[in-house]
């Protein structure tokens, strides 16, 4: 993979505030260490390069399998082929956590479902509120010009 293949990575980046938050969470508060701005920017460039490398390899693997979507197994295989097999277990754990979070999100009820009222009752309440607002508007003083 070369920079020419992707047109260079200068237009790719990660949110600086997010990276700074991750750095702050990782550095022990008791250490008194700080992370210089140029070091943070270099870390962002390294992360972008790593993501580009892994995604390019995963893309090649998925294309060899005639798949149109890069799946988790393509990413883990790419990590292994690039010599990052030590990361595979952590990646799989994070992927499983993400799947569980998605299931929880899908189970969340809408505000309408949370109310415990029927659609008809909610509609009746809405119409009553509109009627009340219209009455208040009509009862109030209005300038005619």
MODELLER restraints for C-alpha pairs under 7 A, 6 or more apart:
rsr = mdl.restraints
at = mdl.atoms
rsr.add(forms.Gaussian(group=physical.xy_distance, feature=features.Distance(at['CA:3:A'], at['CA:9:A']), mean=6.84, stdev=0.5))
rsr.add(forms.Gaussian(group=physical.xy_distance, feature=features.Distance(at['CA:12:A'], at['CA:48:A']), mean=6.91, stdev=0.5))
rsr.add(forms.Gaussian(group=physical.xy_distance, feature=features.Distance(at['CA:13:A'], at['CA:44:A']), mean=6.78, stdev=0.5))
rsr.add(forms.Gaussian(group=physical.xy_distance, feature=features.Distance(at['CA:13:A'], at['CA:48:A']), mean=6.30, stdev=0.5))
rsr.add(forms.Gaussian(group=physical.xy_distance, feature=features.Distance(at['CA:14:A'], at['CA:44:A']), mean=6.32, stdev=0.5))
rsr.add(forms.Gaussian(group=physical.xy_distance, feature=features.Distance(at['CA:54:A'], at['CA:75:A']), mean=6.87, stdev=0.5))
rsr.add(forms.Gaussian(group=physical.xy_distance, feature=features.Distance(at['CA:54:A'], at['CA:78:A']), mean=6.04, stdev=0.5))
rsr.add(forms.Gaussian(group=physical.xy_distance, feature=features.Distance(at['CA:54:A'], at['CA:79:A']), mean=6.48, stdev=0.5))
rsr.add(forms.Gaussian(group=physical.xy_distance, feature=features.Distance(at['CA:57:A'], at['CA:78:A']), mean=5.38, stdev=0.5))
rsr.add(forms.Gaussian(group=physical.xy_distance, feature=features.Distance(at['CA:58:A'], at['CA:70:A']), mean=6.61, stdev=0.5))
rsr.add(forms.Gaussian(group=physical.xy_distance, feature=features.Distance(at['CA:58:A'], at['CA:74:A']), mean=4.98, stdev=0.5))
rsr.add(forms.Gaussian(group=physical.xy_distance, feature=features.Distance(at['CA:58:A'], at['CA:75:A']), mean=5.06, stdev=0.5))
rsr.add(forms.Gaussian(group=physical.xy_distance, feature=features.Distance(at['CA:58:A'], at['CA:78:A']), mean=5.09, stdev=0.5))
rsr.add(forms.Gaussian(group=physical.xy_distance, feature=features.Distance(at['CA:59:A'], at['CA:70:A']), mean=6.20, stdev=0.5))
rsr.add(forms.Gaussian(group=physical.xy_distance, feature=features.Distance(at['CA:61:A'], at['CA:74:A']), mean=6.16, stdev=0.5))
rsr.add(forms.Gaussian(group=physical.xy_distance, feature=features.Distance(at['CA:62:A'], at['CA:70:A']), mean=5.80, stdev=0.5))
rsr.add(forms.Gaussian(group=physical.xy_distance, feature=features.Distance(at['CA:62:A'], at['CA:74:A']), mean=6.22, stdev=0.5))
rsr.add(forms.Gaussian(group=physical.xy_distance, feature=features.Distance(at['CA:76:A'], at['CA:88:A']), mean=5.67, stdev=0.5))
rsr.add(forms.Gaussian(group=physical.xy_distance, feature=features.Distance(at['CA:79:A'], at['CA:85:A']), mean=5.83, stdev=0.5))
rsr.add(forms.Gaussian(group=physical.xy_distance, feature=features.Distance(at['CA:79:A'], at['CA:88:A']), mean=6.80, stdev=0.5))
